[in-house]
Amino acid sequence: MALSIRLSRGGSKKRPYYRIVVADARSPRDGKFIEKIGNYNPLLGKDDEKRVVLDADRAKHWLGVGAQPTDRVARFLDVAGVKERAARNNPKKGEPGEKAKERLEERASKAAEAAEAATAAKQAEAEAVIAIEVEAATEEPTPEAEAVAEAVAEETPPVEVAAAEEAPAAEEAPAVEAAAEEAPANEATPDADAGDTGAEEAKSAEAPAEG
């Protein structure tokens, strides 16, 4: 028969109390036991002497007949100086379990999908803006817009052309006025000479008659 030195739970709900017992390894945890060799009260402080009470002599006896302590009882035996507990090296200690790993992988997958969706949305927005700019740059004017532009161009001639057309008119105006002033003077001179000659001839004809 395989013997085990283990804890057997007692007490009430949320107020556990354990017995350190020697029992058949195949029996239930809280079932029948062969001998009680101590007590363990987790509700007491770690520095309380009554937290762990152990009969060291009986523990040595049962260890001598092949009883194997559980890990928790082995700690109590190590503290009591009955049996040194071998150091245990658990390389997976602190490593998350399978379900925790699955949750982490799921979160990482969702985060990656969200990042990809955001990147795709930004890229699509940038491409839409570029397409609008290219379309605006290459868009041909409509016939209505061309007709309006031609009408405006006809109604408003360029400033340089208008100035060039007005400038000769302004320069020719004084020349016409000067010609108008000079023309009577040139024509009046022969008449005046003719009038003076006629007057002299009249005077010379009247002069003998008075004598």
C-alpha positions as CSV (number, residue, x, y, z in Angstrom):
1,M,0.0,0.0,0.0
2,A,1.3,3.4,-1.0
3,L,1.2,5.9,1.9
4,S,1.0,9.7,1.6
5,I,1.5,12.4,4.1
6,R,-1.0,15.1,3.1
7,L,-3.6,17.7,4.2
8,S,-7.2,16.8,5.0
9,R,-9.5,19.8,4.9
10,G,-11.9,20.6,7.7
11,G,-13.6,23.8,9.1
12,S,-16.4,25.7,7.4
13,K,-16.9,27.7,4.2
14,K,-14.3,30.4,3.8
15,R,-12.8,29.4,7.1
16,P,-10.6,26.4,6.2
17,Y,-8.7,24.3,8.7
18,Y,-6.4,21.4,7.7
19,R,-5.2,18.3,9.4
20,I,-1.8,16.8,8.5
21,V,-2.5,13.1,8.1
22,V,-1.0,9.8,6.9
23,A,-3.4,8.1,4.6
24,D,-3.6,5.6,1.7
25,A,-2.6,7.5,-1.5
26,R,-5.6,6.0,-3.2
27,S,-8.2,7.3,-0.7
28,P,-10.1,10.6,-1.1
29,R,-8.4,13.8,0.2
30,D,-10.9,14.4,2.9
31,G,-11.7,10.6,3.5
32,K,-10.4,8.2,6.0
33,F,-6.8,8.4,7.2
34,I,-4.4,6.2,9.2
35,E,-3.0,8.8,11.6
36,K,-3.1,12.5,12.3
37,I,0.3,14.0,12.9
38,G,-0.4,17.7,12.9
39,N,-2.5,20.7,12.1
40,Y,-2.4,23.7,9.6
41,N,-4.4,26.8,10.1
42,P,-4.0,29.3,7.1
43,L,-6.1,31.9,8.9
44,L,-3.3,32.6,11.4
45,G,-0.4,34.8,10.6
46,K,2.8,33.4,9.2
47,D,4.7,34.3,12.4
48,D,2.2,32.5,14.6
49,E,3.5,29.3,16.2
50,K,0.1,27.7,16.0
51,R,-0.2,28.2,12.2
52,V,1.6,24.8,11.7
53,V,1.7,22.2,14.5
54,L,3.6,19.0,13.6
55,D,4.7,15.9,15.4
56,A,8.2,15.6,14.1
57,D,8.9,12.1,15.6
58,R,5.8,10.5,14.0
59,A,6.6,12.3,10.7
60,K,10.1,10.7,10.7
61,H,8.6,7.3,11.5
62,W,6.2,7.4,8.5
63,L,8.9,8.8,6.2
64,G,11.0,5.8,7.3
65,V,8.4,3.3,6.2
66,G,8.1,4.9,2.7
67,A,5.3,7.5,3.1
68,Q,5.6,10.3,0.5
69,P,4.7,13.9,1.6
70,T,2.9,16.3,-0.7
71,D,4.6,19.5,-1.8
72,R,2.9,21.5,0.9
73,V,3.6,19.1,3.7
74,A,7.2,18.8,2.4
75,R,7.6,22.5,3.0
76,F,6.3,22.1,6.6
77,L,8.8,19.2,7.1
78,D,11.6,21.3,5.7
79,V,10.8,24.2,8.1
80,A,10.6,21.8,11.0
81,G,13.9,20.3,10.2
82,V,12.5,16.8,9.6
83,K,13.3,16.4,5.9
84,E,15.0,18.8,3.6
85,R,13.0,19.8,0.6
86,A,14.7,19.6,-2.7
87,A,14.7,22.8,-4.7
88,R,12.3,22.6,-7.6
89,N,13.0,24.3,-10.9
90,N,9.9,25.0,-12.9
91,P,10.9,26.7,-16.2
92,K,7.3,27.2,-17.1
93,K,6.5,29.0,-13.9
94,G,4.7,32.3,-14.6
95,E,4.0,31.3,-18.2
96,P,0.4,31.8,-19.1
97,G,-1.8,28.8,-19.7
98,E,-3.3,27.6,-22.9
99,K,-6.5,29.6,-22.6
100,A,-4.6,32.7,-21.7
101,K,-2.4,32.2,-24.7
102,E,-5.4,31.9,-26.9
103,R,-6.9,35.1,-25.6
104,L,-3.6,36.9,-26.1
105,E,-3.4,35.6,-29.7
106,E,-7.0,36.6,-30.4
107,R,-6.3,40.1,-29.0
108,A,-3.2,40.4,-31.1
109,S,-5.1,39.2,-34.2
110,K,-7.8,41.8,-33.7
111,A,-5.3,44.6,-33.1
112,A,-3.5,43.6,-36.4
113,E,-6.8,43.6,-38.3
114,A,-7.8,47.0,-36.9
115,A,-4.4,48.4,-37.9
116,E,-4.7,47.0,-41.4
117,A,-8.2,48.4,-41.8
118,A,-7.0,51.8,-40.7
119,T,-4.1,51.7,-43.1
120,A,-6.4,50.7,-46.0
121,A,-8.8,53.5,-45.2
122,K,-6.1,56.1,-45.2
123,Q,-4.7,54.7,-48.5
124,A,-8.1,54.8,-50.1
125,E,-8.7,58.3,-49.0
126,A,-5.3,59.4,-50.3
127,E,-6.0,57.7,-53.7
128,A,-9.4,59.4,-53.9
129,V,-7.9,62.8,-53.3
130,I,-5.2,62.2,-56.0
131,A,-7.9,61.0,-58.5
132,I,-10.0,64.2,-57.9
133,E,-6.9,66.4,-58.4
134,V,-6.0,64.6,-61.6
135,E,-9.5,64.8,-63.0
136,A,-9.7,68.5,-62.2
137,A,-6.4,69.1,-64.0
138,T,-7.3,67.2,-67.1
139,E,-11.0,68.2,-67.3
140,E,-11.9,69.9,-70.6
141,P,-14.1,73.1,-70.5
142,T,-17.7,72.6,-71.5
143,P,-19.2,74.3,-74.7
144,E,-21.2,76.7,-72.5
145,A,-18.0,77.8,-70.7
146,E,-16.2,78.3,-74.0
147,A,-19.1,80.5,-75.3
148,V,-19.1,82.6,-72.2
149,A,-15.3,83.1,-72.4
150,E,-15.5,84.1,-76.1
151,A,-18.3,86.6,-75.4
152,V,-16.3,88.2,-72.5
153,A,-13.2,88.4,-74.7
154,E,-15.2,90.2,-77.5
155,E,-16.8,92.7,-75.1
156,T,-13.6,93.6,-73.3
157,P,-10.7,94.2,-75.8
158,P,-7.2,94.2,-74.4
159,V,-6.0,97.4,-72.9
160,E,-3.0,97.7,-75.1
161,V,-5.0,97.4,-78.3
162,A,-7.5,100.0,-77.1
163,A,-4.7,102.4,-76.2
164,A,-3.1,101.9,-79.5
165,E,-6.4,102.7,-81.4
166,E,-7.1,105.8,-79.3
167,A,-3.5,107.2,-79.5
168,P,-3.5,108.1,-83.3
169,A,-6.9,109.8,-83.0
170,A,-5.7,112.0,-80.2
171,E,-2.6,112.9,-82.2
172,E,-4.5,113.7,-85.5
173,A,-7.0,116.1,-83.8
174,P,-4.6,119.0,-83.4
175,A,-3.3,118.6,-87.0
176,V,-6.9,119.0,-88.3
177,E,-7.5,122.0,-86.2
178,A,-4.3,123.6,-87.4
179,A,-5.2,123.0,-91.0
180,A,-8.6,124.6,-90.4
181,E,-7.0,127.7,-88.9
182,E,-4.5,128.0,-91.7
183,A,-6.9,127.5,-94.6
184,P,-8.9,130.9,-94.2
185,A,-5.8,132.9,-93.8
186,N,-4.4,131.6,-97.1
187,E,-7.7,132.2,-99.0
188,A,-8.2,135.7,-97.5
189,T,-5.0,137.1,-98.8
190,P,-5.9,137.3,-102.5
191,D,-9.3,138.8,-101.7
192,A,-7.8,141.5,-99.6
193,D,-5.3,142.3,-102.3
194,A,-8.1,142.5,-104.8
195,G,-10.2,144.7,-102.6
196,D,-7.3,147.1,-102.0
197,T,-6.6,147.3,-105.8
198,G,-10.3,148.1,-106.5
199,A,-10.4,150.8,-103.9
200,E,-7.3,152.5,-105.3
201,E,-8.8,152.4,-108.8
202,A,-12.0,153.9,-107.6
203,K,-10.2,156.8,-105.8
204,S,-8.1,157.4,-108.9
205,A,-11.2,157.6,-111.1
206,E,-13.0,160.0,-108.7
207,A,-10.1,162.3,-108.3
208,P,-10.3,164.2,-111.7
209,A,-14.0,164.7,-111.3
210,E,-13.6,166.7,-108.2
211,G,-11.1,169.0,-109.9
